[in-house]
Amino acid sequence: MSDKQFTTVIVPKSKWFDFHLKEVWKYRDLILLFVKRNFVSQYKQTILGPIWALIQPLLTTVVFTVVFGRLAGLAAEGVPSFLFFMSGNVAWHYFSSCLTSTANTFTGNAGIFGKVYFPRLVSPISTVLTNLISFAIQFVMFLVFLAIYWAKGAVQPTLYALMLPVLLLQMAMLSLGVGIIISSLTTKYRDLKMLIGFGVQLWMYGTPVAYDIGIVPQKFMSVYMLNPMTPIINTFRTAFLGLGSFDLPHYLISWGVTIVILFLGLMLFNRVEKTFMDTV
Amino acid sequence: MDELAIKIEHVSKQYRLGAIGGGSLRGDLQSWWARVRGKEDPNSKVGTRTDIKIGERFLALDDINLEVKKGEALGIIGHNGAGKSTLLKLLCRVTAPTTGMIGINGRIASMLEVGTGFHPELTGRENIYMNGAILGMTRKEIDAKMEDIIEFSEVRQFIDTPVKRYSSGMYVKLAFSVAAHLDSEIMIMDEVLAVGDMAFQKKCLDKMREAANKEGRTVLYVSHNMNTIRQLCDRCIVLDHGKVIYDGDVDAAIAKYLGEHQETAFPVAYDLSQNKRNHHFGKQIFVKSFRFLEAEAARFMIGQTINIEISLDSKIEVDDARIVMRIKDKGNYVRYASSLSNCFSISRSEGQKIRLRLDTTQLIEDEYCFSFEVISTDSIGNYHSYDNPMATIFVFMYECDDSDINWAKQYWGNIRLPDMSAVTIR
């Protein structure tokens, strides 16, 4: 039978590298609707609505400033510690919320996935985009504080700030990659679901969010910098706080790791999405 | 119009019996380690090994081949577990087949369960967009259909209310409207009509028939309701244990299905030699067996002539023997009718066979119990009974076609006498 005769051909297994990206593009309207749905349903029946998106990073920043800044003295020299922690928090929060919600793709959507077909990748992609809205809200808050300190002359943003879209894209890709790897494995092994909560927490302590990279001993640095999130956070701070200098080699390694992880994730996701209903 | 809408080639779907894996990575590693050392798997349930082996293969669909032409309304019937839902799931791409391939021409709107993809927090209107987008339609295409959908759904008043506030009826109505109106070439329905009020059900059926006949859409309909299958479909397949056991004419398919389904409940042959008789029954004439001829099961279409063969031994000669067949309704025996054979003669011998032909035109669709006696009548009409084997013979009678009226059995009884003639006189 020639395949051309049919618009859709269903076969038992798909090829390893066939990601159906064209099909995902065809469903872009659905992605947007999902984004809208996620956002609307997140804040339905709350009084403060999207303001909730501000409260968490704000409080965390205050706690970090007091605990890690004042008490432990882990903040970087030369920049206001409040801004230092807030920049780390806002960036990290985007990454971690993308990761935790995409890691839930299959188990969280089993109901709808079990009834209708659409490219499954639509769901994690829309999650990443939804979180972008929260990020935007938080980022505006960050900009407000930044402007205040800038006016006082306490910080000096650099032109690297123009790299923000690239940084965001990279965080989105990385969290998507890790998230779909976990979600693909959780269809069968629920263990990873237990891991994800404190796993993200541990990862944060492996990333210079709550402390300055200067406290990491030099001999561990080569291993430490393999964490793809480290150069991202560092670049973010260089860009907006003028802290340190842009480290191109490590940043490129970070991109390399990101791409490999995303690719692995897509491959795994692709294998699982066809029959996950039988094992979920 | 010979264009194919769906082609299914050698499709099988295999499941493993029992729990798949230990359910956790630890469990799987444990099982794997036990296997490596040749020990018993600590995760297999105790005692299940003898009956069903964990991990044994089970074919939910077994080498299915099927072609559906464009514009066809195909009914799919089969008892529970026959593989109907699995087949639909494969077509909707919810899960992939184990072997084989499926070719589909066009988009599929599935209604495996009503309200598929409805989000409770979103309004009716937003959910229409959402469902359309799930089908792969663009916003523009949905906008064009929006009015029709709202009109059909009868929930215009609530269209901007979150669907979590809807009654289940409204929910279903909206869900059906969306699936029926969106531009899909293929519609898949799984018993959706079991919901909604009568008027809406009728509307749905009409809409589906229109979709199949006028709009040239392909409809796949799964139901246990034979009447709607008859009304909607022009072809029907019967699934049994993952195989297509019949493909073709709707009435024949239904007959086949009922046969497969109820063969044990409606056997064709009865051995009556062991039945206990009262009084003098069976002393002179003894009925040994009863069977329906030319039938695979005791299911007959109303109007069909039932051929019966009775085998008996006789120690006497009777010239004016007759058989009286009592037909009771299966439930509580409050209604019954009888049919009397003409006279025949019985000779003094063993293993005589008597053939009967029973006309069933006046019965109504139902399950019945037959019983019979061998009698003779004298000159003034009194009868003498030779044998009553106390048989209870189960028979299922079914309607052949859409009848002109839904016969109200509970008020009108199970016998429909020949129709009266009526004229209006002014």
Chai-1 contact restraints between the chains, C-beta under 6 A:
chainA,res_idxA,chainB,res_idxB,connection_type,confidence,min_distance_angstrom,max_distance_angstrom,comment,restraint_id
A,F6,B,G103,contact,1.0,0.0,6.0,A-B,restraint_1
A,F6,B,I104,contact,1.0,0.0,6.0,A-B,restraint_2
A,F6,B,N105,contact,1.0,0.0,6.0,A-B,restraint_3
A,T7,B,N105,contact,1.0,0.0,6.0,A-B,restraint_4
A,T8,B,I104,contact,1.0,0.0,6.0,A-B,restraint_5
A,V9,B,G103,contact,1.0,0.0,6.0,A-B,restraint_6
A,I10,B,I102,contact,1.0,0.0,6.0,A-B,restraint_7
A,V11,B,M101,contact,1.0,0.0,6.0,A-B,restraint_8
A,P12,B,A96,contact,1.0,0.0,6.0,A-B,restraint_9
A,P12,B,P97,contact,1.0,0.0,6.0,A-B,restraint_10
A,P12,B,T98,contact,1.0,0.0,6.0,A-B,restraint_11
A,P12,B,T99,contact,1.0,0.0,6.0,A-B,restraint_12
A,D29,B,A133,contact,1.0,0.0,6.0,A-B,restraint_13
A,D29,B,T138,contact,1.0,0.0,6.0,A-B,restraint_14
A,D29,B,R139,contact,1.0,0.0,6.0,A-B,restraint_15
A,L30,B,A133,contact,1.0,0.0,6.0,A-B,restraint_16
A,L33,B,Y129,contact,1.0,0.0,6.0,A-B,restraint_17
A,L33,B,M130,contact,1.0,0.0,6.0,A-B,restraint_18
A,L33,B,A133,contact,1.0,0.0,6.0,A-B,restraint_19
A,R37,B,H119,contact,1.0,0.0,6.0,A-B,restraint_20
A,S41,B,E121,contact,1.0,0.0,6.0,A-B,restraint_21
A,K44,B,E121,contact,1.0,0.0,6.0,A-B,restraint_22
A,I112,B,G117,contact,1.0,0.0,6.0,A-B,restraint_23
A,G114,B,V94,contact,1.0,0.0,6.0,A-B,restraint_24
A,K115,B,L112,contact,1.0,0.0,6.0,A-B,restraint_25
A,K115,B,E113,contact,1.0,0.0,6.0,A-B,restraint_26
A,K115,B,T116,contact,1.0,0.0,6.0,A-B,restraint_27
A,V116,B,S110,contact,1.0,0.0,6.0,A-B,restraint_28
A,V116,B,T116,contact,1.0,0.0,6.0,A-B,restraint_29
A,V116,B,G117,contact,1.0,0.0,6.0,A-B,restraint_30
A,V116,B,I134,contact,1.0,0.0,6.0,A-B,restraint_31
A,Y117,B,C92,contact,1.0,0.0,6.0,A-B,restraint_32
A,Y117,B,R93,contact,1.0,0.0,6.0,A-B,restraint_33
A,F118,B,I134,contact,1.0,0.0,6.0,A-B,restraint_34
A,Y189,B,S24,contact,1.0,0.0,6.0,A-B,restraint_35
A,Y189,B,L25,contact,1.0,0.0,6.0,A-B,restraint_36
A,D191,B,S24,contact,1.0,0.0,6.0,A-B,restraint_37
A,D191,B,L25,contact,1.0,0.0,6.0,A-B,restraint_38
A,K274,B,A96,contact,1.0,0.0,6.0,A-B,restraint_39
A,T275,B,T95,contact,1.0,0.0,6.0,A-B,restraint_40
A,T275,B,A96,contact,1.0,0.0,6.0,A-B,restraint_41
A,M277,B,V94,contact,1.0,0.0,6.0,A-B,restraint_42
A,M277,B,T95,contact,1.0,0.0,6.0,A-B,restraint_43
A,D278,B,T95,contact,1.0,0.0,6.0,A-B,restraint_44
A,T279,B,I20,contact,1.0,0.0,6.0,A-B,restraint_45
